[in-house]
């Protein structure tokens, strides 16, 4: 069994041994086309590593937590995180280390390496995995090369790769990975060429950037784009980017930088360069019998082909969806730009619109005007929900990017250890909870105040001023969801409920977090410390905004509900009992036509369910999302009334923790959610309070009943159920 092979040892039938990417490089090499001097760790090397490290059982266990087909992205991210952590911590078999050491003393001596993936069947006419597996550039030395190899192996199990394989119907557990080792060709210009243009097969598409190709591949740098006539080489179209940048190696890390002024306005390719790239992609197409997706670089005046794969064609008629899966990984620069946009453009704009909408005196509007106002607020909310999906949610990738870097450096036993460095980040919901607790504490200590609030009366002047200050600070975000409360009477009810208990958890302390952060930064090699600090700051910002954006969005939702509630009040007796404030169309219809009889909404009757004996599972399996173990009585939350029944020391069981439900979290001894993922709101809040949390528990709210005794194991992701 040969663990490392060169291009001269590879034939066209070796795809299952070295992957399609290496087979293509070997064919280009035999045809006399310039390619880097490539060595390949075979599939046998991967299998040896997985077998000796006991990783096959780990993979099976993680993918078996629930039906793979039913796992949401957030759940697969958790699975991928845990698998990756085991990969990067596992020792590489001595036989591989010896062969690699010999290779780095021989063919690749003194070279800075590019370490890339080559999975069997990853690139074909039906599907392309381009960009879905990790690559590492500028790698030097046995230790860092081994780290990069494990990183490439582990990228076989990222959420994006798992999701893409699921879509293509590929058996996930049988997947394997070969690894390419190449001397890094630091070209002055790099790019991609497509032998068949997406819009016209008679055209060839070329994309090019200055510097390394990685900036183009990972989306950090926008390229110049050309469409060329394949026969005449005539430029049909040239699209320049808004700004030309380049990626270069500074120390061990790729860095994006501005171009010198004399290059900034000059495209990276001239007519001669374009002709050379065009001829190369045509030649590769003839060699492989079909149009190619080719990656290349220009170094010292020579065109070097880095890889070639078939241009993907769709078998489903829906096109290649790889771009969506690629979006699950963002570069540092991409996320820094996104953070700036969210913090300085989008959130201020959202708050300005909420303030403007909230300034409208609903009581002064006619019924027709109120109907228009409901529709206006609803449109604004829907528009911001779309922005939330497109811009706010992707920013959460800053957490995962920091987590990956942290785990690479620290190799912790707990793959979620990095979350401890994000704790104590100022979160709006935690701040809101703290202010609510201060108000509740005043109620707790003052029996007369408690009596007055219970009777629906106002408190004393100081208390009412504190309530108004609270509302001024948080606006409708204080109690902004239909699932919670939108009127003062409900706020009073909440404060009375909170006043009944003193068993309230406190947020994590900052000194402990600062100590952990300092230890992490001290462990990072000096040439990467600046990157580590930027990633830590980005991770904290992503963590904060992942929580805060829900509160900002809830404020807009509350404005819609306020307007609908005003409509409900006006309609009075004409309002059918079955109508709910969420029935916007029916509300506006009734407001515009007061004499119109609005038909009752028909209940949604699902298929009949045969009732019978259902065995209670003793253990429910989900995703570990908050470390710790807690035992308490279950409180299943299905409507707002359940929130007010919550008692200190109970286990919060729900479909998902709504941002405006978090006032009960500090009273809980553990959290169990049906919705899964480390980055969902409930998991973030639970960790902030140091509570054990298990997410992604199928049918959590139906399998658990109020009064069940639950033990929540946030380390293993197991909920033990005991029912009298």
N, C-alpha and C positions, 0 to 999 in steps of 0.2 A: 504493500500500500504506500503510494507516494503522496505525501501531504502537500508539497509545493512543487509546481511544474511551471515551465516556461512556454512561450508561444510556439517554439519549434516542436514541442512534444504533444501538441493539441491538434486533433483532426475535426472534421465537420460533424462527426458522430459523438463527440464528447460533451454534448450539451448537458446531460444529466450529471456529469462529473464536475464541470466547471461553470455551467451557466451559459446562456446565449450570448452575453456581452463579451466573454472571453473568447468563445468560438468565433465571433465576428472579428475581433481584434486579430486573432491568429490568421483568419482568411485574408484580411487586409495586409498583414505582414507578408504572407506568402505571395501576394500579388505585387509586392514591391512598393506599397504605399507606406509613407512614413507614419509610424505609430510609436508611442513610448515603449521602452524596453520593459515589458510587463512580466511579472511573476504572479502566480495564482495559488491561493490556498484552496484546495479542493473541497468538495462536499464531504469527503471522508474526514477531513480535518474538523469540519463543523460537527459531524456526527460523533467523532471521538470526544470532542469537548462537551457536547450535550450529555453524552452517556456517562462520562466520568464525573461530571458535576451534578448528576441526578436531576437535570433540568427538565427532562421529559415529563416526570411526575408533577413538577411545578406547573408546567404549561397546561397539563391536563386538569389539574386542580383549579387553576384560575379560570380556564375557559368553561369549567363545569359548575361554577357558582350559580348560574342560571342558564336558561336556554341561550346559546350563542346568537341565535336569530333574533331574540328579543332584547338583547343588550343595547341600551342607548349609547350615544357617543361618550357621555361623561363616565358611564360605567366601563366602557372599553378603555378609556384613558387610564382609569385606575388599574385595570387588569394589566395594561401595557406597562404602567409605572412599576408595578410589583415584579413582573417578569423581567423587565430591563434591569432592575436593581439586583436581581439574582444573577443575571448574566455578567454584569460588570464586576461583581464581587467574587465570581467563581474563578478558581485557579485554572490557567491554561495548561493542558497536559505537557509534560516535559518533552515528549517527542516533537511537538509542534514548536516549543521554545527553541530546541536545539536546531531544527531545520531553519527556523526564522533567523536565528543568530548567524548561521552559516550563510544565508542569503544576503543578510545585511553586511557581511564581511566581503561578499563576492560581488555578484552582479549589481547590487544596489548600494554598494559602499559609498559613504559620504553623501548620499542623496537625501534631499528632503522629499518625502513621499506624498503621493496622493493615494489614499486607501478608500476603495470603492466597492460597491456590492455587485454581485453577479449571480442572481438566483435562477435556477432552472425554470424555463418557461415564463420568466418575468417580462420579456419583450417579444411580442409576436404580432401578427397582423390583426388579431382580435383584441388585444389589450396591451397597454404599455404601462410599466411600472416606473417610468422615468421620473426621478425626483422623489419617489415614495420611500426609498431607503436612504439611510444616512451615508454621507461621504465625509472624509476628513482630509484636509490639505495642509502641507507644511510640517508633516510628522517626521520626527527624527529620533533615532535611538530605539533599542529593543523594547524598553518599558513603555514608551508612548505608542510605539507601533502595536504592541499587544493590546493596549487600551483602545486604540482605534479599531483593531480587528474585532474585539468584543463589542464595541459600539455598533459596528456594521452588522454583526450577527444579531445583536439585540434589536436592531431596527426592523428585522423581519417581523417583530411582534409589536410594533407601534400601533396605535389606534387607527391611523390612516391606512397602514398596510393591511390590518385585519379587516377594516370596513371594506376596502377595495376588493380583497379576496372574497369576502362574503357576497358582495354584489356580483362578482364574476362566477360564483359557484365553485370556487377552488377549495379543496379540502385543506383546511388551515393547519391542522396538527401534523400533516405530512410535509409541510414546507421545510425547506433547507436553504442554506446560503453558502456560496463560494465567495472569496474575497480577492479583489484585485489589488496588487501592489505595483505602483508605477513611480518612477522618478517624476517629481512635479515639474511640468513644463510651464515656466512662468512667461507666457506669451505677452506681447505688448498689446495684442488685440485678440479677442476670443468670441466665439458665438455658436450658433446652431443653424443648420440648414435643413429644410424640409423638401425632399425630392418631389413632392406633390403638394401644391398649395391647397389649403382647405377649401378655397372658393373656386379654383380652376386647376385641374391636373396638368394643364399645359404650362403652368407657371411654377417657378421654384421660389420658395420663401427663404430669406436669409435674415437672421437677427445677429447683431454684433455689438459688443461693448469694448471699451478699453480695459486692459488688465485681465485679471483672472475671470474665468467663465462662471465661477460660483455665484458671483453677484447677479448674473442673469438667471441662472438656474433656480436660485432660491427666491427670486422676485425682488431682491433688494434694489437692483439697478434696472431702470427702463432702457431697453436697447434702441438703436436705430433699426428700422425694419425696411427691407426691400422686397419687392415682387419683381422677378426676372422672367423674361421669356426664355424657355429652356433651349429653343433653337437658335435664336439670334443673340442671346445674352443682353437684350435691350432691357433697360430699367423701365418697368411699367409704372411703378409707384415707389416713392421713398417717403417714409414717415420718420421724422426726427423726434426724440423725446423732449419733454420740457426742459430738462437739464441733463447734461452728460456728466457722469461720474465714472470712477473706476475703482476696482477692488484690487488691492495689493497685499502682500504679506508684510506685516510689521511685527517682528519677533515671531511668535508662534501662532498668531491669530490673524485671519483675514480682516482687513480694514477697508472701509469705504472712504474715499477722499475725493475732493474736488480736483478737476484737471487743471494743469497750467493754462493760463489765459490763451496761449497760442493754439491749444488743442480744443478748447471748450466749444468752439463754433465749427469744428472740422469733423465730419463723419469719420468713424474708425476705419472704414474701408473706402478705397478709391476704385476706379473702374477696373484696374488690373486685378486688385484683390478680389473683387466680386466675381470676375471671370474665373479666377483660380478656384474659389469656393464652389462656384457653379459646376465647373468641370469635375471637381472631386465628388460632389454629391451625385452627379450623373454616373460617374465611373463606379461608385459604390452601389448604385441601383442596378447597374448592369451586372456587377459581380454577384449580387445576392438575388437577382431576379425580381426586383420590385423596388419601389421608391423607398428611400431611407430617411430617417430622422438622425442627423449626423451632428456630433459635437466636435468642435475643432478649435485650434489656436494657432496664431502666427508668432513664431519665435525665431529671432535672428533671420528674418526673411523667408523662413520655410514654413509651409502649411503642414501641421501635424494633426492627424485625426485621433481624437481621444476615445471615441466610441461611435458605433453605428448600430441602429436598430430599425426594424420595419416601421414605416409610417402606419399608425393605428387606423384601422377601419372599423366602423361600428357594425356589429351584428344584430343589434337591437333596434336600429333605426332611430335611436335617441341620441346618438353621438357619444363621444368619450367623456365620461364624468370625472376623469382623473383630476381636473382642475379643482373641483370641490374638495377632494381628499387632500390635495396638496395644500389647500388653504388651512388645514389643521396644524400646519407647522409654519411659524412665522420667524423671520430673521430678527435679530436685535434691532437693527435700524428700522425695519418695518414697524415694529411694535413701539419704538420710541416716537416715530412720526404719528402713529395712531393715538398714542397716549396724549401727545400734544393737541391733536385734533379734538379728542374727547374732552379733555380738561379745559381747553381755552376757547373752543368754538362751540361744540355741540351742547355740553351741559349748560353753559351760560345762555345759549339760545333757547334751550328747553325751559329753563327757569324764567327767562324773560317772557316767553309765551304763556307759561302758567300764571305768572303775575298779571299779565295783561288780561287773560281770560277771567281770572279771579276778581278783577276789579269791577266786573259787570254786576250791577245790582239786579239780581234775579227777580226780586219782588216788584221792581218797577216796570218789568216787561209785560206786554200783553201776552195772551196765550199763544198767538201766532208767532210773536217774537221769541217767546220762550222755546217753542218748537224749533225755530231756526238756531237758537243758541245751543240747544241740546245737540243738534246735528253738527254745528261748528266745533263744539268741544269733542264730539266723538271722532270727527275727521282728524283733528289735531292729535288726539290720543293714538289713533290708528297709524298716523304718519310717523309718530315718534316710536311706536312699537317696531315699525319697519327699520328705522334708524338704529334702534336698540339691537336688532338682529344682525344688521350689517356691520356695525362699528363697535358697539359696546361689548357684545359677547366675544368677538375675536380678541379683544384686549386681554381676556382671561389667559391667553396663551403666554403672557408674560410670567404667570405663576409657573407654568409647566417648564418654560425655558430656564428659569432660575432653578427649579427643582432638578432638572436634568444636569445642569452644571454643578450644583451642590453635591448630588449623588456621585458624579464622576470624581469629585475632589475628595469627599469624605468617606465614600463607600460605606454608608451606615447600614446597620442591620435593619432598622426601620426605614422603609422607602419614603415615608412621610415625615421624616425628621426635619426636613427643610421647612415645613409649615410652621415649626416653632419659631423661626426667625421672622415670620410674617405676623405673628401674634402681637397684640398690643398696638397694632396699626389703628389709628383713629377711624372708627366706622360710625356713620350717621345713626345706624340702628342701635348700636351700643350706647352712644351718647344720648339718644332719645330714651332708651331704657333707664339710663342713669338718672335723667331728669324726671321721668315718671316715678322712679323709686323715691326720689326726694319729695315729690308731692305726696306719694302714698305714705311716706314716713310721717309727714305732718298729720295726715288723717289718722294714722295708727296711734299717735301720741295724744290726740285731742278728741275725747269722746263726744263733745258737743258738735265739733265739726263733722264727725262721722254721722251723728244723728241728722244734722241738717242736710247733708248730701243724700242720705238714704231717703229723706222726705222730699227730695226734689228741690230743695232750697239752695240758695247760694251760701258760700262760706263767708268768712269775714273779709274785710277789705284787702288785707295782706295776702290772704290765700287766693282771692280772685285775681289780684294783680299778678301773682306767681303763675296762675293758670294762663292769663293773657300773655305773659312773657313766654311761656312754653309754646303757646299757639303761634306767637310772633316768630319764634326761633325756627319752628318746624313747619309752620303752615299746616296744610291739610295732610302733609306727610306724617303728621302725628297719629292720625287714625284714619287712614285713607283707603280702606278697601271694603268692598261690599261684604267680605267675609268677616269684617271686624266692626267698626263703629264709625259713624259719620256725624253724630250729634253729641251735644254736651251731656245729655243724659247718659249716653253710653260711656263717655269719658269718666263721669262720676262713678258709674257702675264698675268700671275698670279699676279706678283708684280704691274703691271700697274692697274689691276682690284682692288687690295687692296688699292692702292694709291688714288683711287677716293673717298674713304670714310674715315671718322674719327670716325664713330659710331661703335666702336669695343668693345665688352664686355671684361672685365678683369677677370682672374681666381679668385676663392675664396681666401680670405685673411687667413693667417695661425693663427694670434692671436685669432680670433673668434673660430677656430677649437680647439686650445689648451685650451681655456676656457671651451668649451663644454666637452672636454675629461676629464679635471680635475673634473668637476661637476659629470660626470658619475662615475669615479673611486672613488670619495668620497662617492657615494651612495651605493657602493658595500660593503657587509659585509667583515670584515677584513680577515676572513679565506678563502675568495674566491678572494681577490684582486689580488693576483699573477696570478691566472687563467684569471681574467679580463684583466690584462695588456698584457698577452700573446695573448689572443684572439683579442684585439685591434690591436696589432702589426701584427698578422696574417691577420686580415681583411684588413689592409692598404696594406700589401704586395700583397694579392690576388687582391685587387682593382687596384693596380699599374700594376701588371703583366697581369691582364685581358685586359688592354689597350695596354701595351707595346708589348705583344706577337704578336699582329696584325701587329705592325710596323716591328718587326723583320722578321715575315713571309713575309710581303710585299716586303722586301728587296730581298728575294729569287725570288719572283714573278717578280720583276723588272729585275733581271738578265736574266730570261727566255725571257722576252719581249725585252730586249736589243739585245739578240742574234737573235731573230726572226726579229726584225726591221732591223738588218744588212742583214739578208737574203732577206728581202723585198727590201732593197736598191739595192742589187746585181742583183736580178731577173729583175728589170726594166720592159722592154716591154713585157717580157714573163709572167708577173704577171697579172692574171685575175683581173679585177676590183672588182669582188665580193669577192676575197680572203681577209681574215682578219689576222692580226698578231697572233691571237689565234689558227689558223688552223695549228697546229704544224706538223701534219702528211703530209699535202699537201705542206707545206713549205719545209720540209726536202726532200720530194719526188722530188720537182722541183729543189732543189739545187743539188741533186745527178744526175738528168737526165735533163740537161738544155734544151734539144730539145724536151722533152716530153710535149705534150699538156695536161695541167691539166684541166679537165672538170670543168666548173663553178659549184659551189655548188648550189644545188637546194634549193629555199626558202622553209622554213617550213610553209606550208599552213595549218592552223588549220580549224576546222569546221566553216562553214559560220554562222555568227551571224546576226540574224534578227534585223535590225535597227528599232527603234521605239522610242516613247516618254519614257524618263526615268525621273521620279520625283527626284528632288534634295533633299536629306535629309537635314533638317536644322541642325541636330546634328549627328555627328559621334562619336561612343563610342569606346574607347580603354582602355589601361591600364595607370593609372597615373604613370609617371616615373620621373618627375622633377617638384617640387612644384613651384607655381607661375601662374600668368595669363598674357598672352600677346596677343595683337591684331595687325594684320598687313596684308599685301597683300601676297597671296600665291605665292610661286615660286616652281613649281613641277620639280624635278630633274629626268630626264630620260636618259640623256647622258652628256658627258663632256661639251658640249657647254652651257648647262643650268647652269653649275657652274659659268661660266664666265659672265652670264647674271644676276647673283644674285646681289641684291641691299641691302644696309644696311636697317634694319628695316623690312625686309620681313620674312615670315614664311617659313622655310625650310620643304618641303614635299617630301618624298622619300620612296623608298622601304626599304632601310636600309642605314644608314650613313656609307659609306666605310671609313676605317681608314685614307685614303688619301684624303677624302673630307672635313676633319675637319677644313680646313682653312676658310670655309664660316660660320662655326658655331658661332664664336664670332660676326659676323655681323648680325645674325638672332635675331628676337625677340621671337622666339619659334620654336620648332621642332616637326614634326609629321611624324611617321614612320609606314609602314605596318607591318614590323617585330616587334614582341612584346617582352617585358621583361626588367626588371630593370638592368640586367647585360649585355645587348648588348652595343656595342661600342657607339652608338649615345646617349643612355641614360646616360652613364657615362660622356661623354664630355659635354652634356647639363647641368648636375648637377654641373660639375666642373666650368662652367661659370655662374651658377645661372639662367639658362633659363628654362621656362616652357616647359615640354616635355610630349607628349602622344604617346605611342607606341601601336602596335597590332591593328591598325585601318584597318579593312578589306577594300581592294580595295582603299586605300588612294590615290594612284597616278592616279586612273581612276575616282574617285568620286569628286576629287578636280581639278579645272582648274586654270591656271595662271590668276591672277587678282582677284580671289575670295577674299573676305574679311573674314579672319579667326580669331576667338578668341580661343586660346589654354588654356584650364583649366587643368593645371598639378596637381591640387589637386584631382579632380574628374575623370580625364581621359576622358573629353568631348571636342570635337572640334566643335564649332558653325560656320556654313558656311552661308555667305550672298553673293549672286550673283546678280549683276545689271541686 
